Amino acid sequence: MKLIIVGGGITGLSAAYELCKTGHEILLLESSERLGGKILTTEVAGSNIDAGPDAFLTRDPEMRELCFSLGIGDELVAPAARAAKIWVNGSMHALPKKHFLGIPLDLDELENLSIVSDKGLSDARGDLIKLGNEPNEDETVGSLIRRRLGDEVMENLVGPLLGGINAGDADTLSLEFGVPRLFQASRNDPSLVNSINSFLSQQETDPSEPIFLTHPDGLQRVVDSLEAQITGEISCYEKVTGLRKSGASWIVESNEDYKADGVIFTTPAFVTSDVISSSCPNTAKFLSEIKYASMAFITFAFPSESVPDFDGSGFLVTKDEGMLTTACSWTSSKWAHFNDDKKVYIRLSVGRFEDDNALRLNDVELIEQLREELKIFTGITVDPLATRVTRWPNSFPQYEIGHGEKIQKIRSEIIKEGPGVYLAGAAFNGLGLSACIRDGTTQAQAISKFLVEK
C-alpha cells in the first residue's frame, strides 16, 4: 500500500526509516529544499557547526540506537568534561556540581556559590522541613520549585536552565508532561531535594557514561545517513496545502494531488492544523491550541589569541538581567574537535516564550547587540572572523498545563475524523531528538498495524 509522510525532519525521517522495513510504497514530502528540520549543520570559518541541536541526551536511547543502526554509532563523541556556568546578578557563577535540571541537591554547596541571597538560601533550606511535597495532578514546574525551594532557586537556577532547553517559561511549563523525569523524581519524599536524591540513587546508570553525545561532523551526518538508507521516494519543495478523503483513500494536496492509503503528519502542530482543517476540523482545533516559542542561534568565530580563557562549556543567563542572550555554548571548550590554536567558536541563544524582542531585530542589529553583551559577559572586544545567524521561528512547542489532556483529545479525534491519518512530532510526547525519533517510529508502527487490519 502507499503511505505518505508529510515533513522531512528527524520525526518524519524516522517514520520513513521504520516503514521501509514493511514493504509498503513510501513517499516523503518536505516543503523546504532540504531534509533535517531543526537539525542543520553549516560551515563557519572553515568548520562544520550545528545551527540547531548540537548534541543529544544518552539517557534516552533512541538517537544513539539509530546512529548504530545507520552504522555511524562508533563515530559519536562526548563533550569535554567542563561544567556550565550562569550569569546572575551581573556576574558569572559556577553552577552547583550536584544539581538536577538546575535544582541544587547539596544546599551546603549552594551556600558557597553566591547564586542566591541569604534569604534565598533560607527558603531553599526550608524544603528539608516542609511537609506536603506531593505535586498537584497538573501543576507547573515553577509552582513546584517556588513552594519547595523558593523564588530565587526558581529564577536564578531552574528557570534559566529550562528556558535554555525549550525557550519556555518554567512558570507555565507542565511538570508532568513538560519535564516528566522531574515529576517522577519529585514523588519519593516530603523534601524535594531528598526526593530527587533518592530517585537518582535508584537509577541504574554508569557514572562513566557521557550525558551527551554528538557526531564530530555535525548532526547533519545522521540526517544524511538516514536519507541514504530510506528506500522510498523523497520529494522536496512540496508544500502540502490540504487533505481530503476519496473513498477508502486520502488525497494529499501539494504540487499535485497524491493518493495514499495512509498519511503521517510530522509537521508542527499549527502547520498540520491548517492542512487538515477541512477534513478533520476538531483535531485541527485542538492542534491550533498548542503554542510555540521562537529562538535564534548566533555563532561567532573569533581569533584565539584575542579571546580570554573561559573555564566552562558555556553559560546561562537569568531573565532579570535585561539581556537578549538566554544561553551561550562555548563550542571550542565543549567539543575537543573544535579546539585549535587559531579560532574560538561561541554560539549564543536568544528568544523566550512570548518574548520575541530579539527576533524583531535584523541580523546586523542582533549581532551588534550580542557583541556588546559578549563584551560584558566575557571581555571579548575583537571583531569576529565570521558570524552566522540562524532563526527558528515558532519552532519550540510549549507543554502548558493541560497538555496531556489536549494530546489525548487530539489522538482520540484523529481516529474518529481521519482513520488512516497519524500525527507525530515534538508537539506530542517530548522535544528531544530521541523523543521525536520514538514518536515517529511509534506512529509508523501504528499505521502499519492499521493497514494490516484495513
Sequence and secondary structure as in RCSB ss.txt:
>XXXX:A:sequence
MKLIIVGGGITGLSAAYELCKTGHEILLLESSERLGGKILTTEVAGSNIDAGPDAFLTRDPEMRELCFSLGIGDE
LVAPAARAAKIWVNGSMHALPKKHFLGIPLDLDELENLSIVSDKGLSDARGDLIKLGNEPNEDETVGSLIRRRLG
DEVMENLVGPLLGGINAGDADTLSLEFGVPRLFQASRNDPSLVNSINSFLSQQETDPSEPIFLTHPDGLQRVVDS
LEAQITGEISCYEKVTGLRKSGASWIVESNEDYKADGVIFTTPAFVTSDVISSSCPNTAKFLSEIKYASMAFITF
AFPSESVPDFDGSGFLVTKDEGMLTTACSWTSSKWAHFNDDKKVYIRLSVGRFEDDNALRLNDVELIEQLREELK
IFTGITVDPLATRVTRWPNSFPQYEIGHGEKIQKIRSEIIKEGPGVYLAGAAFNGLGLSACIRDGTTQAQAISKF
LVEK
>XXXX:A:secstr
 EEEEE  BHHHHHHHHHHTTTT EEEEE SSSSSBTT  EEEETTEEEESS   EESSS HHHHHHHHTT GGG
 B   S   EEEETTEEEE  SSEETTEES HHHHHTTTSS HHHHHHHHGGGT       TT BHHHHHHHHH 
HHHIIIIIHHHHHHHHS  TTTBBHHHHSHHHHHHTTSSSSHHHHHHHHHHTS   TTS SEEB TT THHHHHH
HHHH  SEEE S    EEEEETTEEEEESSSEEEESEEEE S HHHHHHHTTTTSHHHHHHHHT  EEEEEEEEE
EEEGGGS    SSEEEE GGG  SEEEEE HHHH GGG  SSEEEEEEEE BTTB HHHHS HHHHHHHHHHHHH
HHH   S  SEEEEEEEEEEEE  BTTHHHHHHHHHHHHHHH TTEEE SHHHH SSHHHHHHHHHHHHHHHHHH
HHH 
